[in-house]
Amino acid sequence: MADLFIKQAEQYAEGRPSYPPELFEFIASKTPSHDLAWDVGAGSGQAARSLSGIYKNVIATDTSPKQLAFAPRLPNIRYQLTPPTMSIAELESSIEPQSSIDVVTIAQAIHWIDLPNFYQQAKWVLKKPHGVIAAWCYTVPEVNESVDAVFQPYYNIAVEPYWDPARKLVDKKYETIDFPFEPVDGADHTGPFPFVTERLMDLDSYFTYLKSWSAYQTAKEKGVELLSNDVIEEFKRAWTEDGQDKKVVKHPIYLRIGRVGNE
């Protein structure tokens, strides 16, 4: 996974959306204690920053040193570079001992990883029976009718061949992802539960986000510039149609959440 994002680590840090407080409040309401969170696939720290305001300590891990270099430095976040897979012995020595973590989070990343190995690790480190695992993704940006009319063929036709097949799990809102955990208290299923994040963006920021995609980098390595001059002009015409330089851009978020139980 890390290799897909190394070359555009700065664009990733600048362009990716943050997550709404309501998401973290919901997750935190399902963990009886708020001592320690482990954020897997932390990237440039978007989720870790929010978790650090709720949990006493946060361990934020990623396989990309370039991604972690752009993460915010806060006193209760420990950033750690990890290999793509770890044994239980490595997990205990480099992360935390068994049954010691309140919540494991993984934002916009679970579709990239070895699920059986990851789930084994999560079940091992989470406190039993109420330790929580929360995995979420956000789907494509929604701006307005004019911009979205340009975006849809760009995403569905031009960009589609360059996505890794795992990306389809995001398009399906994590509905089809294997998630072998019990519903949290107050729920009768593990999701996906819908949320939304909003931010004010100008066109340059919107392009920065599009360039942060792994598919954009893959296309570039194959000699294809997805944001050609013609495409940029199409977006510009649509963006400036209403005379507003900045627009509210929405990203739907879909959360899978469960508790470890007594396994």
Disulfide bonds with the S-S distance in Angstrom:
none
